[in-house]
């Protein structure tokens, strides 16, 4: 997978935390000698599995990348654009629509409206929209869907910025909500176009990534049926299958699933229909954990594997909460005589699941297996 530059200095192994803390304390003390000693101690990780740096490959001697790997690298950039901006857009729209009526005036008279900023702050979407067509392999449908999404994003962004400044600066006290009333219908339509474009991009991206992951899995199985890479790709596909089942696309929801909750964010599918996908998620997650435990040194050389495994575990925990049987009655209250129910966390919402899956996709995009080949000492 491609490694984004800003992640190169991130340490995901908590075992090293205390050593780096000592280093920071030495810096704070201002002593050069203490700083040097602390730095040497922090860098001495001989007794723990090291967190690998992204492998540096000699381009002149490196074997050419496979089509499956090139596709995965390209798709990871599209995924980063989508999964880093879409939650921000959704949160901004939900917050704004909940506090402002269609006329642009606040729903509650004494509470000023709120809106979150929508932006491509790091330029991730602009970059892949500009460069995508030049990267191999060609993905015309995804490139077109991304262009529409990025264009819709650009249309929404300035309005959110203007309204944010207007609300926080209490400009409504001067113009009697004239600015908000003027922008509201335009922004509402822009949000609707953004949602449509996002849904279209997600469908194309999801199918492209599933095909790419299957190709990577096939290559890994041909090379080594029990490799770490094989278990990672299998778990990613299983996670995607489960999310597809419990959070279907809009078209599937319209034709096959009828909501069973008044909340639009509640999972509304018949969960029994997703039991097979749930079993696949659990099985592959456990198999990856077993493989990591059996070859810790090889696992330590896979860049970003710890973060990926954590996100996978988080998604599995959401799945277990969602599929958990209804709480049982544990006994009766002395006062009311009514039987009380077992207390447990509420089931995850669609948003909870999609956020967790987005984190998993982003972590998957940072994985690098280049230095993970088995060694004699493993």
N, C-alpha and C positions, 0 to 999 in steps of 0.2 A: 504494500500500500504506500501511497505517497505521504511524506511527512511534512506537515506545514511548519515553516520556520519558527513560529512562535511557540511551538511545543518542544523544541529541542532541549530546553533547559529545565523542563518540568520533571521532578522526581516523584514517582508514584509508589516507591517502596517506603512504607512508614517506619521501617526499622532504622533508616538513616536519619530520622528526624532529630533525635537527641544530639547527634554529632554536628549537624548543621546549626542547631540551637547554640551549641558551644561556640561555633564559629561566629555567629551573630553577636554573642555576648562579648567575644574578644574584640570584635570591630567596635562595639559600643564603648569598650574601655579605653580605646585609643592606643593600646600598646602594640607596637609592631611585632615584638617578640611573641606576645601572647597570640596575636593574629596568626603568625606563621605556625606556631605549635598547633593551634586549633585547626588550621587548614590542613595540616598533615594528618591529624587525627580524623578529621572529617572525611578525608580522601582515602583513609585506610579501611577498606571494606572487605578485608580478606576473610572475615568470619561470617559474612552474609552473602547471599546471592546478589551479584551486582545488578544495578539497573543499567541496561545497555544504552549506549549512544546509538543513534541511527548509523547503520553500517556504511562505511565509506568504500565505495567500489571503484576499482580502477577501470575507467570506461574503455580503455584500450584493450583490456583482456576480458571484460565481462561478456557473458553470453547474452544474446539478444533476448529481450523480454517476450514472453508469450503473448498471444493476442488476448487471452483471458486476463492476464496481469495488466496489460495496457488499458483494457476496457475498465477494469476495476479502479485503476488510478484515475482515469478520466471521470468515472462516475462518482468517485469520492469527492471531487470538487463540486459537482452539481449538488450532491447530497449536503455538503457543507453550506452551500448557498441557501438551500431550502430549509434545512433543519435549524439553522442559526437565525433566520429572519422570520420564518412563518410563526413560531410561537409569539414573537414580539408583536407581529401584526394582529394576531388573534386577540392577545391580551389588550392591545390598544383599542380595538374595535369594541370588544365586550365592555370595557370600562366606559368608553364614550357613550355607547348606546344605552347603558344602564343609567346614566346620569343626565342625558339630554333627550328631549322629546323631538319629534319630527320637525318642529318649528325652530329648533336650535336653542330653545330656552330650557333652563334646568327643570328636571322632573320634580325636585324638592326645592321649594322657594329659598330656603336659607342655606342650601348647600351648593357651592360652586361646582360646575361640571369638572370632570377629569378626563384626560386623554393621555395615553402613552405615546412616546415618540416612535415613529417608524422610520428606519433608516438602514442603509447598507453601510454602516459606519466603517467597517474594515475594507470595503471595496471588493468583498469576496464574490458577490453576484455580478458586479460590473466586469470583473476580471474574467470569469468563466463565460459570460455572455459575449465578451469580446474575443476570447481566445479559443473557445470551445470548438469551433468549426475547423481550426487548424490542427487539432489533436487527433491522433489515431486511436481507435477506429471511428469512422463517421457515424454519427447518431443524429440524423436529420430531424426526426420527430422530437427527440428530447431537446435538441438545440432550439427548435421552433417554440416548444412549450416554455422553455426557460426565457427566451426573448420576450414572450408575452407576459410572463410573471414579473420579470425585472422591469418592464415598461410600466406595468400596473403598480409596482412598488414605488417607482419614481413619481407617479402621479399622486399617490397618497401621501408620501413623505412631507412635502412642503406644507400641506394643509394641517397635518398633525403638529408640525413645529409652530405654525402661526397660531393655532388654537391653544397650544400649551402655553405660549407666552401671553396670550390674551387672557386666559383663565387665571394664571398665576399672578399676572399684573393687574387683575381686576379691571380690565378695560371695559367690562360691561357696565361699570358705574358711570362711565363717561358717555357711552353711546346707547345705553338701554338695550343691550344684547343684539345690536344691529349687525355686528361682525359675525357673531355666531349664527345668527339667522341667515345671513348671506351665504356662509360657507356650508352649513349643514346639508342641504340637498346635494351639493356637488360632492362633498366628502362621502356622503352615504352611497352615492352611485359609484364613486371610486373604490370604496371598500367592497362593494358588491362585485365589481370587475376583478378586484384583487382576489377575492375568494374563488371566483370562477377560474381564474388563471392558476391559482394555487392548486385547486383540485385536479385540473388538467395536468399540471406538471407532476403532481404526486403520482397519479396513475401511471404515467409514462416512466417516471423514475423508478417506481416500485417494481414494475415488470422488468425493466432493464437491469436493475440490481439483482433481482432474483435469478435471471438468466446468467448474469455474470458470476454470481456465487455458485451456481450449479456447475458452471464451466471450471471454476477454480477447484471445486470439490472433486470433479472428475479427474482433473490433472493431479491433484494431491493423492487420490486413491490409486492412480496408476503408478505414482512414484513410491508411495509407502502407505499402505492401507491404515496403519495405526499412528500416523504422524500427528504432531500437534496441529499443523495446518489443516489436515483433514478434519480433526475434531472441531476446530474453530469454524470452518466453513459449514460443517453440518449443523452446528449449534446456531449459526446465524440464519441459515435457511429455516430451521425449526422455529426460531423466534419470529421470523417474518410470517411464517404460515399461521402461527397462533394469533398474531396481531391482525392479520387479514381476516381471520375467522371472527374474532370478537369485535373488531372495529371495521366493518365492511365499508366499501365505498358508497357514495351517495346513491348511485344507480342501483346497487345491490339492495340497499336499504329500502328503496322505493318499491322494489318488486318482490322481495323475499322476506323481509323482516318488518314486523309491526312493533312499534315502540310499546313497551310495557310500563313505562314510567313517564310522568309528566315532565321530568327534566330532560331537555334535549341532549344533555351531556351524559346521561346514564347509558350504560351498556344495555342494549335491548335485544340481543340475539338469544336464542335458546341455547344455553350453555352446554347442554348435553351434546349438541352437534359439534362442539369444539373440543370434546374430551380427547379425541385422537391427537389433535394438534397440541393440546396441553401435555399429553403423555410424551410426545416427541420433544417438546421443549425441556421437560424434566430429564428425560433420558440423555439427551445430548449434552445438557449442562453438567450432569453428573459425570458423564464420560470424559468431558474436557477436564473437569476437576481431578479425576483419577489420573489422567495422563500427565497433567502438570505436576502432581505429587510424585509420580513415579520417576520423572526426569526433571528435577528442579533446575539443574544447570542449563539444560536446553531451553526450558521455559523462560528462565531469566534472560536469555539472549534474544527472545522475541520482544522487540520494542512495542510497548503499550499493551502487552498482554494482560498485565495486572488490572489496568483500568477497564479493558474489555470484559474480563471475567467478572469484575465488580458490577458493571452495568447489566451483564447477563443475569447475575444473581438477583439484582434488583427487579428485573423484569419477571423472573420466575416467582419472586415473592408476591408481586402484584397478581400474577396468574393464580397462585395458590389462594390468595384472598378472594379473588373473584369467583373461583370455582368451589370455595368452601361451602359445605352444606349449611342450611339455615341454623341459627343458634338454637340450642336446646333449652327447654325450661328446666331450671336447676332446683327449684323449690318454691315454697309459698311464703309470702310476707306475713308476719304475725299480725300486722295491723289490717291489711286489706284482704288477706286470705288468697290473693292472686299469686300465681306462680311467676317468678321472675325469670328473665331470659339471660343467657350467658352473654357477657359483655365482650365485644370484639370490635376491631376497627371497621369502619364502613367499607363496602366494596369499592374498588377503584373506579373512577369515571373514565370515559373515553379520553378526556384530556390527560389524565394521569398516565394512561397506557401509551398514548402517542408521544408524550414527553419522554417517558422512559425509553421507548423504542428509538426516538430521535437521538438520545444520548448514546444508545448502543450502536446505532449506525455511524455516528461521528467517531466513536472509539474504534469501530471496525476499520474505518478509513485511515486511521493512524497506524495500524499494525504493520510491522515490517519483519518478515521472516528471513531476511538475507543472511543473518548471522546465526541462524538456529539449527543448522545441520548438525546431526549427532557427531560427537567426538569420542575418542577412545576412553576418556575419563568419565563420560556420562554414565 
